[in-house]
Amino acid sequence: MIRHARDLMRDAVSFSPTFIWELDARGCFTFVQGVEKILGYEPDEMIGRCYTEFLAPDPENGPGTAIGANKPFKNSLSRCRHKDGHDVWISSSGHPIHDALGHFVGYRGVDVDVNELTQARQELERIALHDPLTSLANRIKFMQRFDLECERQKRSGKPLSLIVVDIDHFKLVNDRFGHLAGDTCLRKVADVLSHGVRSVDVVARFGGEEFIILLPETDIGGATILAEKLRELVAESESRPEAGPDAPTLRVTISLGVACSHEPVPFDDLMERADTAVYKAKHAGRDRVCVAD
């Protein structure tokens, strides 16, 4: 009966997207079964090595907090590194084990391959939160981040700036070269803007030829300097509305409005100030930066 139960367990692990494991008190593997089909390692290659060696580099990755506190965990999502180098998403569940005297001696648990499910969910999130033409954040994602930065601003007291960007004479681009050329132009400007900001900044397309940039912990001076830099980068860039070496090149300029708040304010208020500054830039001749009053 015991042998039969053991055979059933072995078969269940072998034919399902799971592997079972045990760790010692240091977090090193003492037992692994079924890992070959998921991470590509033979059990002997993992025995004696810490579980963190098989996680992709990410400070918040895996069940490390629970394991460090000797607590059970369930369905903890981890990004693991396959033996050949690619990442695999794993759902981990485990519980601490103790000896006869009640001393903590390690962990026992099971990992489930959720790579396809996780990638599908991430793709759905990407579609829902990004502009399909430029791949920039859309209005929904931008507002989520704006609300988050306002909460941080309450604690830090540091300024938060907003830049509104509008492509000059964009209607003429569509009228002269066609809407496909207009799409190429939008993608080019989006690329220049996204590569010209910091990783903590958020660039979003707000519709039509208008873009918006959120700058956490940035005062009006820093935001104005960045806006001027972006204006120059766009003016120096070019795109080709048609394919081929002899295709004409297209250059556009942008007008930018900058606004800043030193305490949390409603988005509509800050947006209205930056939008008013853009109209000032347009009326002043375009291809320039204006700062909100």
N, C-alpha and C positions, 0 to 999 in steps of 0.2 A: 504494500500500500504506500509506504514512504517513497519507494523507488518510483512508483507510478506517479505520485504527486510531483516528485522532482522532475520526471520526464515531461509532465504537462507544463511545468513552470519553464523549463528550458525551451520547449517548443513555442510557448507563448511569447517569450522574449525574442526568440530567433525569427519569428514570422510577423512580428509587429514592430512599428517604428519607435521602439523603446530600448533603453538599456538600464540595468540596475547596477548599483554601486554601493560601496562602503568607504568611509573616510576614517582615519584615526583622529586623535585629538588635535593634531597639527594641521588637519585639513588635507592630508595626503591619502591617495587611493590605496586601499588594502585589498579591494575586490572590485572587479568590473566584469560584466557579462553583457554581450550583445552590442558593444560599442562600435565594432568594426563597420557595420553597415551604415552607421550614422556619421561618425567622425573619422573613419578610415584607419584608426589605430588598432593594433593588436592589444589585448589586455596587458601583456607583459610590458608594453611600452608606456603604460600609464601607472602601473603599480609603483608606489614609492614616490610619485610626483604629486605636487600640490595641485588641487583642482583649478586654481587661478591661472596656472600655466596654459590651460586650454581655453581660456576666455579671450575674446578679442579685446584689445586695449580700450577700456572705457571705465572711468572711475565709478560710474553708477551701474555697471553691468553685473548681473548675477545676484545670487542670494547672499552676498558677503555680509551684509548687516545682520541678517538672522543667524548665520553661522557664527559670526563673531560674538553674538550674545547667547549662543547655545539654545536657540529657540527653533521650534519647527517652522517650516515654510511650505507653501503650497502654490503651484503654478507660477513660480517665479521665472520671468522671461529672461533668458541669457543669450547673448550673441557669442557663440563659440567659434573657434578656429579649427577647420578641418585640416587633416594632415597635409593635404595638397595646397593649403593656403587660403581657400575661400571660406566665407563665413556661413555658419549654420545657426539658425534660431532654435533654441531648446527651451522647453518648459520643464522646470525642475521642481520636484517635491521631495521633502526629506524631513526626518525627525532625529533628534539626538538619541544616542544609545548610552546606557550606563551599565557598569559592572554590578556584581552582587552586593557591593557595599554602597552603591548609589553614586559612584564617581563617574563623571563624564569621560567617555572613552572614544567618542567619535559620532559619526552620522551614518544613517542608512537611508537610501532613497532611490528614486526612479526618475529618469529623464525621458522626455517624449519629443520626438522630432516634429516641430511645428513650423518648419521653414516655409513650405508653400503657403500655409495659412497666413503666416505673418507677412510674407511678401505681398500676398493678395490684399491684406488689410492696409498695408502701407501704400500700395498703389491706389486703393480707393480713397485714402486720406489725401494723397497727392492730387488726385483728380478733383476732389471736393474743395481743396484749399488753395489751388493754384490756377492762374490764368492759362487757358489752353494754348494761346498763341505765343506768349512770351515765357511761360513757365515761372513767372514771378508770382509772389503771393497775391491772392485775390482779396477782395474787400473783407470777406469773412475772416481769413487768417490775419489780416492786418489789424482788424478790430480786436481780435483775441489778444494779440501782442500789445496793442495800445493799452487795453485794460490792465494787462499784467505789468507794464511799465509804469502805469499810474499808481498801482499798488506799491511798487518798489520806490517810487518817488515820494510817497507818503513817509516811508521809513528813512530814506537817504537825504531828502531835502535838496537833491541835485536837480538841475534844470533838464527839461525835456524839449527837444526841438523838432520841428516839422518842416519839410521842404516839399512844396508842390511844383511839379515840372510839367510844362505844356510845350509840345512841339510846335514851332512856328510854321504858319502857312501849310499845315498838314493837308488841308482840303485841296490845295493846288497840287500836291504830290499825287493824291488819288486821281484828280481830274486829268493830269498830264500823263502819268505813267500807268494808271490803273490800280485797282485795289490790291492786287498781288504785290505790286511794288510798295504799296502802303504798308502791307503786312511785313515785308522785308525791312522796311524802315523802322517799324515799331520794334521788331526783334533786335535790330542793331542798337537802337537807343537803350532798350532794356538791358542788353548785354553790357554796354558801356557803363550804365548806372550801377548795375549789380557788382561789377568788378571795381568800381571806383569808391565804394564805401567799405566800412569795417564789417567784420563778421557779425558784430552785435547789432548792426543797423538792419532795418527792414525796408526793402524796396517792393512796392506793390503797384500793379496797374489798376487804376480806379475807373477805367472806362475810356473808350475812344483813344485820344492821343494824350491823355493825362496820366501822370505817374505821381506817386507820393512816397516820401522817404521819412522814416521815423528814426530819430537819433537820440538814444538814451544818454543821459549824463553829458549833454552837450549844450553849452550856452550859445547865445546869439552870435557871438564872434566866431566860434568854431564852426557853427552851422553855415555862416555866410562864407567862410573860407572854403568849406567843402562844396557849397553850391557853385562858387566861382570856378573851382577846379573841375566840377562836372560839366559846367557850361563849356569850358575850353576843350575838354575831352570829346564832347559830342561834336563841337564845331570842327574839330580836326579829323574826326572819323568819316568814313564813307561807306556806302553800300552800293551794290549793283542790282538794279531792278530787273535786269535781264541776264541770262547766262551767256557765257562766251567771252573771249579775251577782248573783243572789240565793243563789248556792251558799255553804255555810258555809266559813269559813276554818279551817285546821288549824295549830296551833302545837305544836311539840315541843321538848324540851330534850335535852341530851346530857350524859353523864358522861365525863370524860377522865382518863387516867392518863399520867403523864410519867416517863420514865426517861432516863438519860444515861450515856454511857461516855467515859472519857478515853483509852482505848486500845482497839484492836480486840478485840471479844468476839464469840462466836457469836451469831447472830441469835436463836436460841431463848432464850438467857439474857436478852438485853435485852428481848425480847418478853414473857417471863414476868414480869419486874419491872414493866413498864408495865401488863400485864394485871392483876397483883395490885393495882396502884394504882387501876385502874378499878373493881375489886370493892369497894375501900375507899370510893370515891366513891358507888357504888350503895348500900352499907350505911349510909353517912352521910346519906342523904336524896336522892341524885341531884342533877342539875343543878349539878355542882361539879367542881373540878379537884383531884386528889390526886397527890402526888409520891411516886415509889418510894423505899423506904428506901435 
